[in-house]
Amino acid sequence: MLVNSKLTIYHKYFDKNERVDKWKRQVINNVWWFGGKGASYNKGLENSNDVKIRIPKDINDLSSLEIRVGDVLVKGDTNKEITMQSDLKDFEDVYNITSIVDNDFGLNRHLHIEGK
């Protein structure tokens, strides 16, 4: 499977000891990133900013990946630690995950993620 980018995932979780929401940052180095910000005549106005990402399983170790719908995606390898999603306002390609599909079959096994 072709790859063209890196991806940073911010996974939100509740710290029971401190009783506060926290964010865990994970970088994935080999992903296929398609779509993004900007108008599109082909997809219509509502879907013009959607992004689709494929994470190949054969070249990425996903064993420690924590991900769910609602987590935040940033294109590229960011080293910014955050305490709230608005801390990412300076980044151009920021999306919330709307769908996760585990395509665990065939020759191109991958995790398929969509975001808005």
N, CA, C and O atoms as a MOPAC input file, in Angstrom:
PM7 MOZYME 1SCF
protein

 N      0.84300 1    -1.18000 1     0.00000 1
 C      0.00000 1     0.00000 1     0.00000 1
 C      0.89000 1     1.24500 1     0.00000 1
 O      1.90600 1     1.29900 1     0.69300 1
 N      0.49400 1     2.23000 1    -0.78000 1
 C      1.23500 1     3.48000 1    -0.83500 1
 C      1.04900 1     4.28400 1     0.45000 1
 O     -0.00200 1     4.21400 1     1.08800 1
 N      2.06200 1     5.03800 1     0.81900 1
 C      1.96400 1     5.96000 1     1.95200 1
 C      2.46200 1     7.32500 1     1.49200 1
 O      3.33700 1     7.42000 1     0.63100 1
 N      1.89400 1     8.38200 1     2.07400 1
 C      2.28500 1     9.72100 1     1.66300 1
 C      2.39400 1    10.71200 1     2.82000 1
 O      2.61800 1    11.90100 1     2.59200 1
 N      2.24000 1    10.24200 1     4.05100 1
 C      2.24400 1    11.19300 1     5.15300 1
 C      2.49700 1    10.50300 1     6.49200 1
 O      2.59700 1     9.28000 1     6.59000 1
 N      2.59400 1    11.33700 1     7.49800 1
 C      2.60900 1    10.90900 1     8.89500 1
 C      1.33600 1    11.44200 1     9.53900 1
 O      0.66500 1    12.30900 1     8.97900 1
 N      1.00900 1    10.92300 1    10.70700 1
 C     -0.23700 1    11.26800 1    11.37500 1
 C     -0.00700 1    11.32100 1    12.87500 1
 O      0.66400 1    10.45600 1    13.43800 1
 N     -0.56700 1    12.33900 1    13.52300 1
 C     -0.57300 1    12.39700 1    14.98100 1
 C     -2.01000 1    12.24000 1    15.44500 1
 O     -2.90400 1    12.95100 1    14.98700 1
 N     -2.22400 1    11.30700 1    16.35500 1
 C     -3.55500 1    11.07000 1    16.93000 1
 C     -3.52800 1    11.53900 1    18.37400 1
 O     -2.64200 1    11.16200 1    19.14100 1
 N     -4.49500 1    12.35700 1    18.74000 1
 C     -4.67000 1    12.78500 1    20.13100 1
 C     -5.88000 1    12.03700 1    20.67600 1
 O     -7.00900 1    12.24300 1    20.23100 1
 N     -5.62400 1    11.16400 1    21.64900 1
 C     -6.65600 1    10.32200 1    22.25800 1
 C     -7.02000 1    10.90200 1    23.61900 1
 O     -6.17400 1    11.01200 1    24.50600 1
 N     -8.28200 1    11.27000 1    23.76900 1
 C     -8.75200 1    11.85900 1    25.02500 1
 C     -9.19500 1    10.75500 1    25.98400 1
 O     -9.89700 1     9.82100 1    25.59800 1
 N     -8.76800 1    10.88200 1    27.24500 1
 C     -9.16800 1     9.90800 1    28.26400 1
 C     -9.33900 1    10.63000 1    29.59800 1
 O     -8.83700 1    11.73700 1    29.78900 1
 N    -10.04600 1     9.99200 1    30.50200 1
 C    -10.29500 1    10.57200 1    31.82700 1
 C     -9.33700 1     9.94900 1    32.82700 1
 O     -9.32800 1     8.73000 1    32.99400 1
 N     -8.52400 1    10.77100 1    33.50100 1
 C     -7.60500 1    10.32500 1    34.54400 1
 C     -8.38900 1    10.25100 1    35.85500 1
 O     -8.74800 1    11.27700 1    36.43200 1
 N     -8.65000 1     9.03000 1    36.31600 1
 C     -9.47400 1     8.83500 1    37.52000 1
 C     -8.79000 1     9.35900 1    38.77800 1
 O     -9.46200 1     9.83300 1    39.69400 1
 N     -7.46700 1     9.27900 1    38.83100 1
 C     -6.74500 1     9.74400 1    40.01500 1
 C     -6.79300 1    11.26100 1    40.15300 1
 O     -7.04600 1    11.78400 1    41.23900 1
 N     -6.55100 1    11.95900 1    39.05800 1
 C     -6.55400 1    13.41700 1    39.09800 1
 C     -7.93200 1    14.00200 1    38.78400 1
 O     -8.15700 1    15.20300 1    38.94000 1
 N     -8.85100 1    13.13900 1    38.34100 1
 C    -10.22000 1    13.53100 1    38.01700 1
 C    -10.25900 1    14.67400 1    37.00600 1
 O    -10.91000 1    15.69900 1    37.20800 1
 N     -9.52700 1    14.45300 1    35.90200 1
 C     -9.44700 1    15.46000 1    34.84500 1
 C     -9.24700 1    14.75200 1    33.50300 1
 O     -8.66900 1    13.66600 1    33.45100 1
 N     -9.73100 1    15.37700 1    32.40600 1
 C     -9.47900 1    14.85000 1    31.07400 1
 C     -8.03500 1    15.11900 1    30.69100 1
 O     -7.49400 1    16.18900 1    30.96900 1
 N     -7.41300 1    14.12600 1    30.04600 1
 C     -6.05100 1    14.26100 1    29.55600 1
 C     -6.01000 1    13.77200 1    28.12000 1
 O     -6.94100 1    13.12100 1    27.64700 1
 N     -4.91400 1    14.09500 1    27.42500 1
 C     -4.73800 1    13.71300 1    26.03400 1
 C     -3.43800 1    12.93300 1    25.86800 1
 O     -2.38300 1    13.35900 1    26.33500 1
 N     -3.52600 1    11.79700 1    25.20400 1
 C     -2.35300 1    11.00100 1    24.87100 1
 C     -2.05100 1    11.20300 1    23.38900 1
 O     -2.93900 1    11.07300 1    22.54700 1
 N     -0.80900 1    11.51800 1    23.07600 1
 C     -0.39400 1    11.77500 1    21.69300 1
 C      0.32900 1    10.55400 1    21.14400 1
 O      1.22600 1    10.01800 1    21.79400 1
 N     -0.06200 1    10.10900 1    19.94000 1
 C      0.59600 1     8.98900 1    19.28100 1
 C      0.87100 1     9.36900 1    17.82700 1
 O     -0.00800 1     9.88300 1    17.13600 1
 N      2.08900 1     9.11400 1    17.37200 1
 C      2.47900 1     9.41000 1    15.99700 1
 C      2.56900 1     8.10300 1    15.22000 1
 O      3.14700 1     7.12500 1    15.69500 1
 N      1.99200 1     8.09600 1    14.02000 1
 C      2.10000 1     6.95800 1    13.11400 1
 C      2.82900 1     7.45800 1    11.87500 1
 O      2.39200 1     8.41500 1    11.23500 1
 N      3.93100 1     6.81600 1    11.53900 1
 C      4.82600 1     7.32200 1    10.50000 1
 C      4.42300 1     7.01000 1     9.07200 1
 O      4.80500 1     7.75200 1     8.16700 1
 N      3.67400 1     5.95300 1     8.82800 1
 C      3.39000 1     5.52200 1     7.46000 1
 C      1.88400 1     5.41500 1     7.24000 1
 O      1.27300 1     4.40100 1     7.57700 1
 N      1.28800 1     6.46800 1     6.67300 1
 C     -0.15100 1     6.46500 1     6.41800 1
 C     -0.43300 1     6.98900 1     5.00700 1
 O      0.38100 1     7.69800 1     4.41500 1
 N     -1.59800 1     6.62500 1     4.48900 1
 C     -2.09300 1     7.20300 1     3.24500 1
 C     -3.16400 1     8.21500 1     3.63200 1
 O     -4.20700 1     7.84700 1     4.17300 1
 N     -2.90600 1     9.49100 1     3.35400 1
 C     -3.79000 1    10.59900 1     3.71300 1
 C     -4.45000 1    11.09600 1     2.43600 1
 O     -3.75400 1    11.45100 1     1.48500 1
 N     -5.79300 1    11.13000 1     2.39500 1
 C     -6.50700 1    11.56300 1     1.20200 1
 C     -7.59000 1    12.55300 1     1.59000 1
 O     -8.37100 1    12.29400 1     2.50600 1
 N     -7.64200 1    13.66600 1     0.91200 1
 C     -8.66600 1    14.67300 1     1.16500 1
 C     -8.12600 1    15.78200 1     2.03600 1
 O     -6.92000 1    15.90500 1     2.24800 1
 N     -9.04000 1    16.58300 1     2.53400 1
 C     -8.62100 1    17.64700 1     3.41900 1
 C     -9.34800 1    18.93900 1     3.17900 1
 O    -10.37800 1    18.97800 1     2.50700 1
 N     -8.80800 1    19.98700 1     3.73100 1
 C     -9.43500 1    21.30100 1     3.68500 1
 C     -9.50800 1    21.82500 1     2.25800 1
 O     -8.59100 1    21.63400 1     1.46000 1
 N    -10.61900 1    22.48900 1     1.95600 1
 C    -10.77200 1    23.11200 1     0.64400 1
 C    -12.04300 1    22.68000 1    -0.04400 1
 O    -12.60100 1    21.62500 1     0.25700 1
 N    -12.48700 1    23.48800 1    -0.95600 1
 C    -13.71900 1    23.20300 1    -1.69100 1
 C    -13.49600 1    22.09100 1    -2.69800 1
 O    -12.38900 1    21.91100 1    -3.20600 1
 N    -14.55100 1    21.35000 1    -2.98200 1
 C    -14.48300 1    20.27500 1    -3.95500 1
 C    -15.80000 1    20.21100 1    -4.71300 1
 O    -16.86800 1    20.13500 1    -4.10600 1
 N    -15.72600 1    20.24100 1    -6.02700 1
 C    -16.93300 1    20.11600 1    -6.84000 1
 C    -17.43600 1    18.69000 1    -6.86700 1
 O    -18.63700 1    18.46200 1    -7.01100 1
 N    -16.54000 1    17.72600 1    -6.73200 1
 C    -16.90900 1    16.31900 1    -6.83800 1
 C    -17.61100 1    15.78400 1    -5.60000 1
 O    -18.49100 1    14.93200 1    -5.72100 1
 N    -17.24800 1    16.25900 1    -4.41100 1
 C    -17.78600 1    15.70400 1    -3.17700 1
 C    -18.92300 1    16.52700 1    -2.59700 1
 O    -19.57600 1    16.08300 1    -1.65200 1
 N    -19.17400 1    17.69400 1    -3.12800 1
 C    -20.22800 1    18.54000 1    -2.58200 1
 C    -19.72200 1    19.34300 1    -1.39700 1
 O    -18.68500 1    19.02500 1    -0.81300 1
 N    -20.45700 1    20.37800 1    -1.05000 1
 C    -20.01900 1    21.30000 1    -0.00400 1
 C    -19.91100 1    20.63000 1     1.35200 1
 O    -18.95400 1    20.88300 1     2.08500 1
 N    -20.87300 1    19.77800 1     1.70700 1
 C    -20.87600 1    19.16100 1     3.03800 1
 C    -19.67000 1    18.26400 1     3.26500 1
 O    -19.14400 1    18.21100 1     4.37700 1
 N    -19.22200 1    17.55600 1     2.23200 1
 C    -18.11700 1    16.60600 1     2.37100 1
 C    -16.78600 1    17.13900 1     1.85500 1
 O    -15.81500 1    16.38600 1     1.77300 1
 N    -16.72000 1    18.41100 1     1.50800 1
 C    -15.51700 1    18.93700 1     0.87200 1
 C    -14.30600 1    18.93500 1     1.78700 1
 O    -13.18100 1    18.91600 1     1.28700 1
 N    -14.47700 1    18.95200 1     3.08600 1
 C    -13.34900 1    18.98000 1     4.01300 1
 C    -13.08200 1    17.63100 1     4.67300 1
 O    -12.26300 1    17.55000 1     5.58900 1
 N    -13.74700 1    16.58600 1     4.23300 1
 C    -13.54000 1    15.26400 1     4.82200 1
 C    -12.14700 1    14.73800 1     4.49400 1
 O    -11.55100 1    15.09700 1     3.47900 1
 N    -11.65200 1    13.89000 1     5.36600 1
 C    -10.36400 1    13.25100 1     5.14900 1
 C    -10.53500 1    11.74700 1     5.34700 1
 O    -11.29800 1    11.30100 1     6.20400 1
 N     -9.81300 1    10.97700 1     4.54100 1
 C     -9.78400 1     9.52100 1     4.65600 1
 C     -8.33300 1     9.11200 1     4.83700 1
 O     -7.44600 1     9.59300 1     4.13100 1
 N     -8.10300 1     8.22600 1     5.78200 1
 C     -6.74000 1     7.80400 1     6.10400 1
 C     -6.70300 1     6.29000 1     6.17200 1
 O     -7.57900 1     5.65800 1     6.76300 1
 N     -5.68400 1     5.72000 1     5.56300 1
 C     -5.45500 1     4.28700 1     5.66500 1
 C     -4.11400 1     4.07700 1     6.35200 1
 O     -3.10200 1     4.66000 1     5.96300 1
 N     -4.12300 1     3.23500 1     7.37900 1
 C     -2.90100 1     2.92100 1     8.12000 1
 C     -2.56300 1     1.45900 1     7.84800 1
 O     -3.19100 1     0.56500 1     8.41600 1
 N     -1.57600 1     1.20200 1     6.98500 1
 C     -1.20700 1    -0.17700 1     6.66000 1
 C     -0.68000 1    -0.91600 1     7.89100 1
 O      0.14800 1    -0.39800 1     8.64000 1
 N     -1.17600 1    -2.12900 1     8.07700 1
 C     -0.75900 1    -2.91800 1     9.23800 1
 C      0.59300 1    -3.59400 1     9.03400 1
 O      1.27000 1    -3.92300 1    10.00900 1
 N      0.99400 1    -3.80500 1     7.78900 1
 C      2.25600 1    -4.51700 1     7.56300 1
 C      3.48700 1    -3.65100 1     7.81300 1
 O      4.57900 1    -4.19100 1     7.98900 1
 N      3.34500 1    -2.31400 1     7.83300 1
 C      4.49900 1    -1.44200 1     8.05800 1
 C      4.34500 1    -0.54800 1     9.29200 1
 O      5.18600 1     0.31500 1     9.54000 1
 N      3.27700 1    -0.75000 1    10.06000 1
 C      3.04700 1     0.01500 1    11.29300 1
 C      2.72400 1    -0.93900 1    12.42800 1
 O      1.96100 1    -1.88900 1    12.25000 1
 N      3.30100 1    -0.68700 1    13.58900 1
 C      2.96900 1    -1.45900 1    14.78900 1
 C      1.80400 1    -0.75600 1    15.48100 1
 O      1.97600 1     0.30900 1    16.07400 1
 N      0.62800 1    -1.35500 1    15.40000 1
 C     -0.57600 1    -0.74700 1    15.96500 1
 C     -0.98300 1    -1.39100 1    17.28300 1
 O     -2.09300 1    -1.16400 1    17.76400 1
 N     -0.10700 1    -2.18400 1    17.86800 1
 C     -0.44800 1    -2.92100 1    19.08600 1
 C     -0.75000 1    -2.00600 1    20.27100 1
 O     -1.54300 1    -2.37400 1    21.13800 1
 N     -0.13900 1    -0.82700 1    20.32800 1
 C     -0.38700 1     0.07600 1    21.45400 1
 C     -1.28000 1     1.25900 1    21.06700 1
 O     -1.41400 1     2.21700 1    21.82800 1
 N     -1.88400 1     1.18500 1    19.89200 1
 C     -2.71000 1     2.28200 1    19.41000 1
 C     -4.01500 1     2.36300 1    20.19500 1
 O     -4.75200 1     1.38200 1    20.30200 1
 N     -4.28700 1     3.53600 1    20.73900 1
 C     -5.55900 1     3.80500 1    21.39100 1
 C     -6.28300 1     4.81800 1    20.52700 1
 O     -5.80000 1     5.93300 1    20.32700 1
 N     -7.44000 1     4.43200 1    20.01700 1
 C     -8.15700 1     5.28400 1    19.08600 1
 C     -9.64800 1     5.00000 1    19.17100 1
 O    -10.07000 1     3.85800 1    19.35600 1
 N    -10.44900 1     6.07500 1    19.03000 1
 C    -11.90400 1     5.90500 1    19.00500 1
 C    -12.52100 1     7.09900 1    18.28900 1
 O    -11.87200 1     8.12400 1    18.08300 1
 N    -13.77100 1     6.94700 1    17.92000 1
 C    -14.50100 1     8.04100 1    17.28700 1
 C    -14.49400 1     9.23300 1    18.24000 1
 O    -14.74500 1     9.08700 1    19.43600 1
 N    -14.20400 1    10.41400 1    17.69600 1
 C    -14.11600 1    11.62100 1    18.50500 1
 C    -12.69100 1    12.05800 1    18.79600 1
 O    -12.45700 1    13.21900 1    19.13300 1
 N    -11.72500 1    11.13500 1    18.67000 1
 C    -10.32900 1    11.52300 1    18.84600 1
 C     -9.93800 1    12.50600 1    17.74700 1
 O    -10.65900 1    12.66700 1    16.76300 1
 N     -8.80000 1    13.15800 1    17.92100 1
 C     -8.37700 1    14.22000 1    17.01900 1
 C     -7.19100 1    13.76600 1    16.18500 1
 O     -6.24800 1    13.16600 1    16.70100 1
 N     -7.24700 1    14.05900 1    14.88000 1
 C     -6.18000 1    13.74800 1    13.93800 1
 C     -5.49700 1    15.03400 1    13.50300 1
 O     -6.16100 1    16.03900 1    13.25000 1
 N     -4.17400 1    15.00600 1    13.41500 1
 C     -3.40800 1    16.12800 1    12.87300 1
 C     -2.46400 1    15.54500 1    11.83000 1
 O     -1.75400 1    14.57400 1    12.09400 1
 N     -2.46300 1    16.14600 1    10.64200 1
 C     -1.55600 1    15.66700 1     9.59200 1
 C     -0.12400 1    16.00300 1     9.97200 1
 O      0.18500 1    17.13500 1    10.34700 1
 N      0.74600 1    15.00600 1     9.87000 1
 C      2.15200 1    15.19100 1    10.16700 1
 C      2.52100 1    14.72400 1    11.55400 1
 O      1.68300 1    14.22900 1    12.30800 1
 N      3.78600 1    14.89000 1    11.87500 1
 C      4.34300 1    14.49400 1    13.16900 1
 C      4.44000 1    15.74400 1    14.04000 1
 O      5.35500 1    16.55200 1    13.88000 1
 N      3.49100 1    15.89500 1    14.95900 1
 C      3.51700 1    17.05000 1    15.85200 1
 C      4.00400 1    16.60900 1    17.22100 1
 O      3.68700 1    15.50800 1    17.67100 1
 N      4.75900 1    17.44600 1    17.87200 1
 C      5.24900 1    17.11200 1    19.21300 1
 C      4.54800 1    17.94900 1    20.26800 1
 O      5.01300 1    18.01300 1    21.40600 1
 N      3.46000 1    18.58200 1    19.92600 1
 C      2.74200 1    19.45200 1    20.84700 1
 C      1.89900 1    18.63500 1    21.82100 1
 O      1.05800 1    17.83400 1    21.41300 1
 N      2.13400 1    18.84700 1    23.09700 1
 C      1.28900 1    18.25700 1    24.13100 1
 C      0.12300 1    19.20900 1    24.35800 1
 O      0.31000 1    20.42500 1    24.36400 1
 N     -1.08200 1    18.66600 1    24.54500 1
 C     -2.26000 1    19.51900 1    24.69600 1
 C     -3.02400 1    19.18300 1    25.96100 1
 O     -2.91200 1    18.08300 1    26.50300 1
 N     -3.81400 1    20.16600 1    26.42900 1
 C     -4.72300 1    19.95500 1    27.55300 1
 C     -6.17400 1    20.09900 1    27.11500 1
 O     -7.09200 1    19.73300 1    27.84900 1
 N     -6.37800 1    20.64400 1    25.89400 1
 C     -7.71100 1    20.74200 1    25.30200 1
 C     -7.54700 1    20.82300 1    23.78300 1
 O     -6.48800 1    21.20100 1    23.28300 1
 N     -8.60600 1    20.46300 1    23.06100 1
 C     -8.51800 1    20.40600 1    21.60800 1
 C     -8.18600 1    21.76800 1    21.00200 1
 O     -7.51900 1    21.83300 1    19.96900 1
 N     -8.63100 1    22.83700 1    21.61300 1
 C     -8.36700 1    24.17100 1    21.07000 1
 C     -6.87300 1    24.53000 1    21.07400 1
 O     -6.47600 1    25.50700 1    20.43800 1
 N     -6.04600 1    23.75600 1    21.78000 1
 C     -4.59700 1    23.97100 1    21.74300 1
 C     -4.02300 1    23.69900 1    20.34700 1
 O     -2.88400 1    24.06800 1    20.06300 1
 N     -4.80700 1    23.05600 1    19.48100 1
 C     -4.35700 1    22.71700 1    18.13500 1
 C     -4.81400 1    23.73200 1    17.09100 1
 O     -4.72800 1    23.46300 1    15.89300 1
 N     -5.29600 1    24.88700 1    17.52600 1
 C     -5.87100 1    25.87600 1    16.60100 1
 C     -4.86400 1    26.41200 1    15.59200 1
 O     -5.26900 1    26.91800 1    14.54500 1
 N     -3.57300 1    26.31900 1    15.87000 1
 C     -2.55200 1    26.83100 1    14.95400 1
 C     -2.21100 1    25.85800 1    13.82700 1
 O     -1.48400 1    26.22300 1    12.90300 1
 N     -2.72100 1    24.63200 1    13.88400 1
 C     -2.46400 1    23.63500 1    12.85400 1
 C     -3.56800 1    23.69100 1    11.79900 1
 O     -4.74300 1    23.87200 1    12.12100 1
 N     -3.17600 1    23.53600 1    10.54300 1
 C     -4.13600 1    23.63100 1     9.44400 1
 C     -4.97600 1    22.36700 1     9.29000 1
 O     -6.19500 1    22.45600 1     9.14200 1
 N     -4.35200 1    21.20400 1     9.32300 1
 C     -5.04900 1    19.94600 1     9.07400 1
 C     -5.38400 1    19.23400 1    10.37300 1
 O     -4.65000 1    18.35000 1    10.81400 1
 N     -6.50500 1    19.62800 1    10.98900 1
 C     -6.98400 1    19.03900 1    12.24300 1
 C     -8.40200 1    18.51900 1    12.00900 1
 O     -9.25200 1    19.24300 1    11.49000 1
 N     -8.65600 1    17.26800 1    12.39000 1
 C     -9.94500 1    16.62700 1    12.13900 1
 C    -10.36300 1    15.79800 1    13.34200 1
 O     -9.52200 1    15.31200 1    14.09900 1
 N    -11.66900 1    15.64300 1    13.51000 1
 C    -12.20900 1    14.71800 1    14.49500 1
 C    -12.58400 1    13.42300 1    13.78900 1
 O    -13.18300 1    13.44700 1    12.71400 1
 N    -12.23400 1    12.29700 1    14.39200 1
 C    -12.53400 1    10.99400 1    13.80600 1
 C    -14.04200 1    10.75700 1    13.83900 1
 O    -14.68500 1    10.89800 1    14.87900 1
 N    -14.59400 1    10.39300 1    12.67100 1
 C    -16.01800 1    10.09100 1    12.56900 1
 C    -16.27700 1     8.61200 1    12.30900 1
 O    -17.39100 1     8.13300 1    12.52100 1
 N    -15.25800 1     7.88200 1    11.85200 1
 C    -15.43900 1     6.47500 1    11.51600 1
 C    -14.10700 1     5.74400 1    11.58500 1
 O    -13.07500 1     6.27200 1    11.17200 1
 N    -14.14100 1     4.51800 1    12.11200 1
 C    -12.96100 1     3.64900 1    12.14800 1
 C    -13.40000 1     2.26600 1    11.67900 1
 O    -14.34000 1     1.68900 1    12.22600 1
 N    -12.72100 1     1.74000 1    10.66800 1
 C    -13.02700 1     0.40800 1    10.15700 1
 C    -11.73100 1    -0.39800 1    10.11300 1
 O    -10.73400 1     0.05000 1     9.54700 1
 N    -11.75000 1    -1.57500 1    10.70500 1
 C    -10.58400 1    -2.45800 1    10.70100 1
 C    -10.70200 1    -3.40900 1     9.51500 1
 O    -11.43600 1    -4.39500 1     9.58000 1
 N     -9.98800 1    -3.12100 1     8.43900 1
 C     -9.97700 1    -3.97600 1     7.25100 1
 C     -8.87600 1    -5.01200 1     7.41800 1
 O     -7.77400 1    -4.86900 1     6.88900 1
 N     -9.20000 1    -6.04600 1     8.15900 1
 C     -8.23000 1    -7.07300 1     8.53600 1
 C     -8.37000 1    -8.31100 1     7.64800 1
 O     -8.53100 1    -9.42700 1     8.14300 1
 N     -8.30600 1    -8.09800 1     6.33700 1
 C     -8.44000 1    -9.20300 1     5.39900 1
 C     -7.68500 1    -8.85200 1     4.12400 1
 O     -7.34800 1    -7.69200 1     3.88800 1
 N     -7.42600 1    -9.86200 1     3.30900 1
 C     -6.77900 1    -9.63900 1     2.02300 1
 C     -5.30300 1    -9.29700 1     2.13100 1
 O     -4.68200 1    -9.47500 1     3.17900 1
 N     -4.75800 1    -8.80600 1     1.03300 1
 C     -3.33500 1    -8.50800 1     0.96300 1
 C     -2.96900 1    -7.15600 1     1.55000 1
 O     -1.82800 1    -6.96200 1     1.97100 1
 N     -3.91000 1    -6.21200 1     1.59000 1
 C     -3.64400 1    -4.86100 1     2.08500 1
 C     -4.39000 1    -4.60100 1     3.39200 1
 O     -5.26400 1    -3.73700 1     3.45100 1
 N     -4.04500 1    -5.34600 1     4.43100 1
 C     -4.69300 1    -5.16400 1     5.73100 1
 C     -4.37200 1    -3.77000 1     6.25100 1
 O     -3.21600 1    -3.34700 1     6.25200 1
 N     -5.41300 1    -3.05900 1     6.69600 1
 C     -5.19900 1    -1.68800 1     7.15200 1
 C     -6.35100 1    -1.22900 1     8.04700 1
 O     -7.42000 1    -1.83800 1     8.08300 1
 N     -6.10000 1    -0.15800 1     8.75200 1
 C     -7.11200 1     0.53500 1     9.53200 1
 C     -7.55900 1     1.71400 1     8.69200 1
 O     -6.73300 1     2.52000 1     8.26300 1
 N     -8.85600 1     1.82300 1     8.45200 1
 C     -9.42400 1     2.90300 1     7.63100 1
 C    -10.12400 1     3.88900 1     8.56100 1
 O    -11.05000 1     3.52100 1     9.28500 1
 N     -9.67500 1     5.14400 1     8.53500 1
 C    -10.21500 1     6.18700 1     9.40800 1
 C    -10.77000 1     7.30900 1     8.54300 1
 O    -10.17800 1     7.68700 1     7.53200 1
 N    -11.92700 1     7.83900 1     8.96300 1
 C    -12.47100 1     9.02300 1     8.30800 1
 C    -12.65600 1    10.11700 1     9.33700 1
 O    -12.93700 1     9.85000 1    10.50500 1
 N    -12.49500 1    11.36300 1     8.88600 1
 C    -12.63000 1    12.47700 1     9.80600 1
 C    -13.22900 1    13.69800 1     9.13800 1
 O    -13.21700 1    13.84100 1     7.91500 1
 N    -13.74800 1    14.56900 1     9.97600 1
 C    -14.32700 1    15.85400 1     9.52600 1
 C    -13.66200 1    16.96100 1    10.30200 1
 O    -13.98100 1    18.13300 1    10.10200 1

